[in-house]
Amino acid sequence: MNEKQVLILGIGNILWADEGFGVRCVESLNQDYAFPDNVKMVDGGTQGIYLVQHVQEADVLVVFDAIDYGLPPGTLKKIYNEDVPKFMGAKQMSLHQTGFQEVLAMAEFTGNYPADLLLVGCQPVELEDFGGSLRPEVKAQVKPAIDIALAYLAQFGVEPTRQAGQARALSPGQLNLSDYERGRPDEASACRTGDIRVIAGATSAPKGTD
Amino acid sequence: MNTPLNSKLLDSSGRRIVVDPVTRIEGHMRCEVNVDENNIIRNAVSTGTMWRGLEVILKGRDPRDAWAFVERICGVCTGCHALTSVRAVEDALGINIPLNAHLIRHLMDKTLNIHDHVVHFYHLHALDWVNPVNALKADPKATSALQQKVSPTHPMSSPGYFRDVQTRIKKFIESGQLGLFANGYWSNPAYKLPPEADLMAVAHYLEALDMQKEIVKIHTIFGGKNPHPNFMVGGVPCAINLDGTGSSGAPVNMTSLNFVLERIREAEAFIKNVYIPDVIAIATLYKDWLHGGGLAASNVLCYGTHTVVPGDKSTDLLPAGAIINGNWDEVHPVDVRDPNEIQEFVDHSWYQYANGAKGLHPWDGETEAKFELGPNFKGTKTNIKELDESAKYSWIKAPRWKGHAMEVGPLARYIVAYASGKEYVQDQVDRSLSAFNQATGMDLGLKQFLPSTLGRTLARALCSELCVDSMLDDWHQLVNNIKNGDTSTANVEKWDPKTWPKEAKGVGTNEAPRGALGHWIKIKDGKIENYQAVVPTTWNGSPRDSEGNIGAFEASLLNTPMERPDEPVEILRTLHSFDPCLACSTHVMSEDGQELTNVKIR
């Protein structure tokens, strides 16, 4: 049987507010749907090139991520195939995207590159909130993003079944969205800006904007 | 010429070169150097341009959950942060873990070290030495001959194999896509390998990619998944049932243990037949480039790791210790609890301490930001052209051991272990030096050879060998222990917070791939009261302290000649040898092929 191998990957850092969009998408997908064995879901975090073997194994790759497209905050955008690495590189607002662009290049160099790629990105509202969660506009796009991915996967014959409650967590339970939000230290006891990016030269370069 | 290790001895009169960023994931890093009229580096300033405080997200949370959060702090050291965190909590609460858990954690930790070192060398650091474009000029027959010379037992050595790899490189480069190899400094004379060696190294880049995906499966067996394997306070979160199958809910059975053994053996073959011979071959071909030792020649620190007998640090395969002033005859004991040993200073960091304290032990650590630039900085507050290192200039604090700046990492571990008389390590190091001397016709002593950029890179490879060899011991001990009827993997006597004291404090240490890692925790009423981590890059990347002592990154760059100051190959080569983070690559492009690392000469 030549079933296509499908990888559904969420990337980003859950500790930096809307940067957690991709990881929260796969978390939610995993809670609501069960997939056949040829479909793998991965919380990729900020693992960068350590994700390469997962990408190499995939014939079809769906990536969820927060991406700066210069669109209104909370806007979803779909990017396909060869445009995916370009977008990852062009508008880098976060460090993990540098790593992921490299993952794609490495997979290509080895000759094991997915035939079909979809990037479902969401324009973030807020990144500079260490320990914070998704903003309402971005959180509201998790389900629509999942619907986009499911519609895309249907053309490859991927038909998940709805389920109530996940079979197996992708991430440690301590990090699930509600516990993560509930356990947050209050603002008075813990500074939330965390990252004080004062050296402008250092922040503009990885963002690739100027 | 000895490296000047105090800022008072540095000459900052020459041209200033700014490299920013040097690293990308574990916080930003920027480096400024001054070169003299001969383009030799005479002053170096390393600065962390991003701050993240663990206490900010952990305060008030359940100490048993901390490992899951610290895994997310950094994209690189996930597993080592998690392991160090559970150790800190276990130390605070007086929890001893079962033997099986001890062994399984070792297997996990050593897997992580090997994986990290291999990926670092082949996929992040190699391009500082290897020129893939030059590999196109190689004669595959010459590469085949070289391969058989440097590693006669490695099976993949035919001219046809190397011809295929060459074709693949050609196709990749010619396709003009955003690639791994676009826009490197490939015409820079700092690259010295002959084409056949460059081709061999690129072939091994691909072999290493295959190897790393196999060894990491060990994390999936014991930690449930990869990335982000699971950890647990009190033990390991996996059950053992030797006769069970994977589907019975017991992931550790004889089938999966045999699978682990196969992965260890594959890694062993790769490390011994490919990785170590490659590092020695590259060192041989760069025999005149013995720069980059810096602080390693004087002061090194190791917390000790790979403890054979649980709870007995004297059985560490790589022992704890500190060496100062280059005196290898005396290895000082290190006490991570002593408030007078490890202290963090902020004279040159963008923080201030209450009550004018000078250095603070991590248990008493404070993190109050104070951003101010020195009078001689150039640029504006939001666009700094040049820092003023005489004042505060970094978001990294300056940790010191008894007031001394220390290098940490594989090289530090190896110097401490060698000086402590660890025979396995002495044998590894002596064999490597003798192979180097034999191949080059040189007669270098250990103290000339080891404290160098290449020595740091070699220590990483030797560390991997030590890990894989001792994993075989761990594996056999684990199987024997289970066969003797012990299937315990966790101690849950103190799982319930009701069993905890009202207040407790603990420390967890580890030797992460990048070096000495410590987590210090204070627990109060079952919740985290304070949590401080001092990570390897804080030691190595630290700014100056009250006395002007410079950190390891800064020291390592001094006296290094640059071929072309606007192409900072030498700076990146040495800084990358510390493995400051995962994606510390300068070979990353934006869509239009623009180099994202910004090099400015002033």
Chai-1 contact restraints between the chains, C-beta under 6 A:
chainA,res_idxA,chainB,res_idxB,connection_type,confidence,min_distance_angstrom,max_distance_angstrom,comment,restraint_id
A,L15,B,R72,contact,1.0,0.0,6.0,A-B,restraint_1
A,T46,B,G75,contact,1.0,0.0,6.0,A-B,restraint_2
A,Q47,B,G75,contact,1.0,0.0,6.0,A-B,restraint_3
A,Q47,B,P227,contact,1.0,0.0,6.0,A-B,restraint_4
A,G48,B,G75,contact,1.0,0.0,6.0,A-B,restraint_5
A,G48,B,L582,contact,1.0,0.0,6.0,A-B,restraint_6
A,G48,B,A583,contact,1.0,0.0,6.0,A-B,restraint_7
A,Y50,B,P227,contact,1.0,0.0,6.0,A-B,restraint_8
A,Q53,B,K213,contact,1.0,0.0,6.0,A-B,restraint_9
A,P85,B,L178,contact,1.0,0.0,6.0,A-B,restraint_10
A,K86,B,E591,contact,1.0,0.0,6.0,A-B,restraint_11
A,G89,B,L178,contact,1.0,0.0,6.0,A-B,restraint_12
A,G89,B,S590,contact,1.0,0.0,6.0,A-B,restraint_13
A,G89,B,E591,contact,1.0,0.0,6.0,A-B,restraint_14
A,A90,B,S590,contact,1.0,0.0,6.0,A-B,restraint_15
A,A90,B,E591,contact,1.0,0.0,6.0,A-B,restraint_16
A,L95,B,R24,contact,1.0,0.0,6.0,A-B,restraint_17
A,L95,B,I25,contact,1.0,0.0,6.0,A-B,restraint_18
A,T98,B,R24,contact,1.0,0.0,6.0,A-B,restraint_19
A,T98,B,A583,contact,1.0,0.0,6.0,A-B,restraint_20
A,T98,B,V588,contact,1.0,0.0,6.0,A-B,restraint_21
A,G99,B,A583,contact,1.0,0.0,6.0,A-B,restraint_22
A,A105,B,G179,contact,1.0,0.0,6.0,A-B,restraint_23
A,A105,B,L180,contact,1.0,0.0,6.0,A-B,restraint_24
A,F109,B,F172,contact,1.0,0.0,6.0,A-B,restraint_25
A,F130,B,V56,contact,1.0,0.0,6.0,A-B,restraint_26
A,G131,B,V56,contact,1.0,0.0,6.0,A-B,restraint_27
A,G131,B,I57,contact,1.0,0.0,6.0,A-B,restraint_28
A,P172,B,A68,contact,1.0,0.0,6.0,A-B,restraint_29
A,Q174,B,D65,contact,1.0,0.0,6.0,A-B,restraint_30
A,Q174,B,A68,contact,1.0,0.0,6.0,A-B,restraint_31
A,L175,B,A68,contact,1.0,0.0,6.0,A-B,restraint_32
A,G183,B,R61,contact,1.0,0.0,6.0,A-B,restraint_33
A,P185,B,K59,contact,1.0,0.0,6.0,A-B,restraint_34
A,P185,B,G60,contact,1.0,0.0,6.0,A-B,restraint_35
A,S189,B,K59,contact,1.0,0.0,6.0,A-B,restraint_36
A,A190,B,V56,contact,1.0,0.0,6.0,A-B,restraint_37
A,A190,B,K59,contact,1.0,0.0,6.0,A-B,restraint_38
A,C191,B,V56,contact,1.0,0.0,6.0,A-B,restraint_39
A,G194,B,R52,contact,1.0,0.0,6.0,A-B,restraint_40
A,G194,B,V56,contact,1.0,0.0,6.0,A-B,restraint_41
A,D195,B,M50,contact,1.0,0.0,6.0,A-B,restraint_42
A,V198,B,F371,contact,1.0,0.0,6.0,A-B,restraint_43
A,I199,B,T49,contact,1.0,0.0,6.0,A-B,restraint_44
A,I199,B,I384,contact,1.0,0.0,6.0,A-B,restraint_45
A,A200,B,T382,contact,1.0,0.0,6.0,A-B,restraint_46
A,A200,B,N383,contact,1.0,0.0,6.0,A-B,restraint_47
A,G201,B,D20,contact,1.0,0.0,6.0,A-B,restraint_48
A,A202,B,D20,contact,1.0,0.0,6.0,A-B,restraint_49
A,A202,B,P21,contact,1.0,0.0,6.0,A-B,restraint_50
A,A202,B,H28,contact,1.0,0.0,6.0,A-B,restraint_51
A,A202,B,R30,contact,1.0,0.0,6.0,A-B,restraint_52
A,A202,B,T49,contact,1.0,0.0,6.0,A-B,restraint_53
A,A205,B,P21,contact,1.0,0.0,6.0,A-B,restraint_54
A,A205,B,L596,contact,1.0,0.0,6.0,A-B,restraint_55
A,A205,B,N598,contact,1.0,0.0,6.0,A-B,restraint_56
A,G208,B,S590,contact,1.0,0.0,6.0,A-B,restraint_57
A,G208,B,L596,contact,1.0,0.0,6.0,A-B,restraint_58
